[in-house]
Amino acid sequence: MIFAISSSESSSRGAVVNLSGSPRLLSAMRENLIRSPQVSYRSPKAFLRRARPAAALPRQTAGRPLTYRIYSTNLWNMITTSRGNASPPPEHLVLEQLAVVARALAQPHRLLLLTILAQGERSVETLAEAAGLKLGNTSQHLHRLQRAGLVTSRKDAQRVVYQLSDEAAVVVLAILRQIAERNLAQMSVIAQKYFHERDPLEPVSREELRRRIRKDTVTIIDVRPAEEFAAGHLPGAINVPTEELQRRLSKLPRNKEIIAYCRGPYCLMSYEAVETLRKCGFKAIRLQDGYPEWKAAGFPVEAGNAP
C-alpha cells in the first residue's frame, strides 16, 4: 500500500510513505499514524520511528487544505508513471477498483467461504469447520474478502460473525460458473465425471419448482446442515441433512415426487440424497440450483429452525 499526502484535491504530489512488506507498518497505517506531510519516509523503520497519533495530523499547509489518500501500489505506479505525473484516465481508476475485487476472488478457498456465507451468516470458527480450513487461514481469507467489499463482519459477544455484504456476490459466483462451463474444457470434464454421470436426469428449474409448489405436487427436502436451514430455506421445505436421510426415510411421503436441494448446482449433498432416495423406491429429482440462487432470484424464502 502507498500512503500519499497532497496539498490539493487535484494533485497526487506530496509526501509518500511506502507501506509494502511490513505487517507492523500496515498496522500503524490502520491506526492512522503519520508525523508530517513535509517528510517522505523511505523505510518502514523510519516511518515507525517518527510516527505519532492521528490527532497530530495537520489539516493544512501554507494556507491550503491537505488531502490524505491511500493507494494500492499498482494504482500509485499508474499515477506516477503517466504523462507528466498527470492523473490517469478515470476509467483506469475504475478498473483498478474492479481488479481489487477480482484479485480477492482469485483463490478457491475464498470462493468456498463465499459459497458457505451465501447460506447465511457464520462465525469464523464455524466457517473454518465447514470449509475444512485452519482458523488462522480462514481469518486471513475473510480479511482479504472484507477489504474487497465482499463480506462484512460484526461482533457477537466474543465471536466475530461474517456475512455477505451484497447478494450480488451470489450472481458473481454464478457468472464465474457459467464462463467456466462454456469455455474451459477441464470444467466440462469435472462436471461430467463427478456430477452428471452420478445423476444424468435433468434437474428441475426454479420456475418449474415454484409452479409445482403452488399445485402442492411435490415434497421439498433441504439436505444442508440444520444451522444453514434455520438461516433461510425454500417455503415448505423439510430439513433432512444427508447424514440423517437413511433413518428418516419412513417419514417421507411416497405419493409425491421429492425435490432435493442444497448449497448450489455443484453441491454433492443433493446428488447423494437423490441417489439414496431412488435406491429406496422414491421418485426424486434435484433442484437445478441451490438456496442462494433461489433467494437471489427474488423468490420467497422462510427462516427458522427445522421442524
Secondary structure, DSSP 8 states (H G I E B T S, - for coil): -EEEEESSTT---S-EEE-TT-HHHHHHHHTT----TT----SHHHHHHH---GGG--SEETTEE-EEEEE-HHHHHHHHHSGGG----HHHHHHHHHHHHHHHHSSHHHHHHHHHHTTS-EEHHHHHHHHT--HHHHHHHHHHHHHTTSEEEEEETTEEEEEES-THHHHHHHHHHHHHHHH-HHHHHHHIIIIITT--S--B-HHHHHHHHHHT-EEEEE-S-HHHHHH-B-TT-EE--GGGTGGGGGGS-SSSEEEEE-SSTT-HHHHHHHHHHHHTT--EEEBSS-HHHHHHTT---B-S---
